[in-house]
């Protein structure tokens, strides 16, 4: 007798049926739970303080007022670097009336403060688009040390801004004021 014509033992056949029915039942249950979730059946289980926190001093925008999405990031953060392409895609697909805003975070002085000043200087010079991903790559992929204004100026030189104007802007009062406002904002959140 060939292997094709060998009868399947009853125990094996019962196991196959149980597996098929079990898998089918699991798919049906997951589909049902997904539908309930999509219809909002579990919304009452989401509790303020556990899943999200309401930021004090905020309220839902009045109808017709733009919604602002804020991304707090740091050039020195590897997760921010990895997440940046997704943030860019999200930013480009925002519906009309939604404003996207980036805020560089600063914990104390030093490298993060320089990176925040760099962000605002490049934004003011309209050179941010040409340099934002390059800064992430230089820090994380190339391992460059961008811990001085001169090192940062060398990186951005010729990419929407030249080194000399960048060095003037990165230490200017308006840029430092924007960093101080960002620090105050992140403390509030």
C-alpha positions as CSV (number, residue, x, y, z in Angstrom):
1,X,0.0,0.0,0.0
2,X,1.4,3.5,-0.8
3,X,1.7,6.4,1.6
4,X,-1.2,8.2,-0.1
5,X,-3.6,5.3,0.5
6,X,-2.6,4.7,4.2
7,X,-5.6,5.3,6.4
8,X,-5.3,8.2,8.9
9,X,-5.7,6.9,12.5
10,X,-8.8,8.2,14.2
11,X,-6.9,9.9,16.9
12,X,-4.9,12.0,14.4
13,X,-8.1,12.9,12.6
14,X,-9.7,14.0,15.8
15,X,-6.6,16.1,16.7
16,X,-6.8,17.8,13.2
17,X,-10.4,18.7,13.7
18,X,-9.7,20.1,17.2
19,X,-6.8,22.2,15.9
20,X,-8.9,23.6,13.0
21,X,-11.9,24.3,15.3
22,X,-9.6,25.8,17.9
23,X,-7.8,28.1,15.4
24,X,-11.1,29.1,13.8
25,X,-12.6,29.9,17.2
26,X,-9.6,32.0,18.1
27,X,-9.8,34.0,14.9
28,X,-13.6,34.5,15.5
29,X,-13.0,35.7,19.1
30,X,-10.2,38.1,18.0
31,X,-12.3,39.4,15.2
32,X,-15.2,40.0,17.6
33,X,-13.0,41.7,20.2
34,X,-11.6,43.9,17.4
35,X,-15.1,44.9,16.3
36,X,-16.1,45.8,19.9
37,X,-12.9,47.8,20.3
38,X,-13.5,49.7,17.0
39,X,-17.1,50.5,18.1
40,X,-15.9,51.9,21.5
41,X,-17.1,49.1,23.8
42,X,-13.9,49.3,25.9
43,X,-13.7,53.1,26.1
44,X,-15.0,53.1,29.7
45,X,-12.0,50.9,30.7
46,X,-9.5,53.6,29.7
47,X,-8.8,55.6,32.8
48,X,-7.3,59.1,33.1
49,X,-4.0,58.8,35.0
50,X,-3.4,55.2,33.9
51,X,-3.5,55.3,30.1
52,X,-3.1,59.1,29.6
53,X,-2.8,62.3,31.6
54,X,-4.7,65.5,31.1
55,X,-2.3,68.4,30.9
56,X,-3.4,71.1,33.3
57,X,-4.5,74.4,31.9
58,X,-5.6,72.9,28.6
59,X,-9.0,72.5,27.2
60,X,-10.4,71.1,24.0
61,X,-10.1,73.6,21.2
62,X,-13.2,75.6,20.2
63,X,-14.7,74.6,16.9
64,X,-12.7,76.0,14.0
65,X,-9.6,76.5,16.1
66,X,-6.6,74.6,14.8
67,X,-5.3,71.5,16.7
68,X,-1.6,71.5,17.5
69,X,0.4,68.3,17.6
70,X,3.7,68.8,19.5
71,X,6.7,66.5,19.2
72,X,9.3,66.8,21.9
73,X,12.6,65.4,20.7
74,X,16.3,65.5,21.1
75,X,19.0,65.0,18.5
76,X,21.0,63.0,21.0
77,X,18.1,60.5,21.5
78,X,18.5,57.3,19.3
79,X,14.7,56.6,19.6
80,X,13.9,60.1,18.3
81,X,16.2,59.4,15.4
82,X,14.6,56.0,14.6
83,X,11.1,57.5,14.9
84,X,11.8,60.6,12.8
85,X,10.9,59.1,9.4
86,X,7.5,58.1,10.8
87,X,7.0,61.5,12.3
88,X,7.9,63.1,9.0
89,X,5.3,60.9,7.2
90,X,2.7,61.8,9.8
91,X,3.5,65.5,9.5
92,X,3.1,65.5,5.8
93,X,-0.3,63.7,6.0
94,X,-1.9,65.9,8.6
95,X,-5.4,67.1,7.7
96,X,-6.1,70.7,7.0
97,X,-6.4,72.7,10.2
98,X,-3.8,70.7,12.2
99,X,-0.5,72.4,13.1
100,X,2.6,70.3,13.7
101,X,5.3,71.8,16.0
102,X,8.6,70.3,17.0
103,X,10.2,71.3,20.4
104,X,13.7,70.2,21.2
105,X,13.9,69.1,24.8
106,X,16.7,70.3,27.0
107,X,17.7,68.7,30.3
108,X,20.2,71.2,31.7
109,X,23.0,72.9,29.8
110,X,25.5,71.3,27.5
111,X,25.1,69.3,24.4
112,X,21.2,69.2,24.4
113,X,21.1,72.9,24.9
114,X,23.4,73.4,21.9
115,X,21.3,71.0,19.8
116,X,18.1,73.0,20.8
117,X,19.9,76.3,19.8
118,X,20.9,74.6,16.5
119,X,17.4,73.6,15.8
120,X,16.0,77.1,16.3
121,X,18.9,78.7,14.4
122,X,18.3,76.4,11.4
123,X,14.6,77.0,11.6
124,X,15.1,80.8,11.6
125,X,17.5,80.5,8.6
126,X,15.0,78.3,6.7
127,X,17.7,75.6,6.7
128,X,16.1,73.1,8.9
129,X,14.7,70.8,6.2
130,X,18.2,70.4,4.7
131,X,19.8,69.6,8.0
132,X,17.4,68.0,10.4
133,X,17.9,64.4,9.2
134,X,21.6,65.0,8.6
135,X,22.1,65.9,12.3
136,X,20.5,62.7,13.4
137,X,22.6,60.7,10.9
138,X,25.9,62.4,11.9
139,X,25.3,61.7,15.6
140,X,23.9,58.2,15.4
141,X,25.1,56.6,12.1
142,X,28.4,58.3,11.7
143,X,29.2,58.7,15.4
144,X,30.3,62.3,15.1
145,X,30.6,64.5,18.2
146,X,28.5,67.5,17.7
147,X,29.1,69.0,21.1
148,X,30.4,72.4,20.1
149,X,28.9,75.2,18.0
150,X,32.0,74.9,15.7
151,X,31.4,71.2,15.1
152,X,27.8,71.9,14.3
153,X,28.7,74.7,12.0
154,X,31.0,72.4,10.0
155,X,28.2,70.0,9.6
156,X,25.6,72.5,8.4
157,X,28.0,74.6,6.3
158,X,26.8,74.7,2.7
159,X,23.5,73.0,3.5
160,X,21.1,76.0,3.4
161,X,23.3,78.1,5.6
162,X,27.1,78.8,5.9
163,X,29.2,78.3,9.0
164,X,29.8,82.0,9.8
165,X,26.1,83.1,9.8
166,X,25.2,79.9,11.7
167,X,27.7,80.7,14.4
168,X,26.2,84.2,14.8
169,X,22.7,82.9,14.9
170,X,23.2,79.9,17.3
171,X,24.4,82.3,20.0
172,X,22.0,85.1,19.3
173,X,19.5,86.4,21.8
174,X,16.4,85.4,19.9
175,X,17.6,81.8,19.6
176,X,18.5,81.6,23.3
177,X,15.1,83.1,24.1
178,X,13.3,80.3,22.1
179,X,15.3,77.7,23.9
180,X,14.4,79.2,27.3
181,X,10.7,79.3,26.2
182,X,10.9,75.6,25.1
183,X,12.4,74.7,28.5
184,X,9.6,76.5,30.3
185,X,7.1,74.7,28.1
186,X,8.5,71.2,28.7
187,X,8.5,71.9,32.4
188,X,4.8,72.8,32.2
189,X,4.0,69.5,30.4
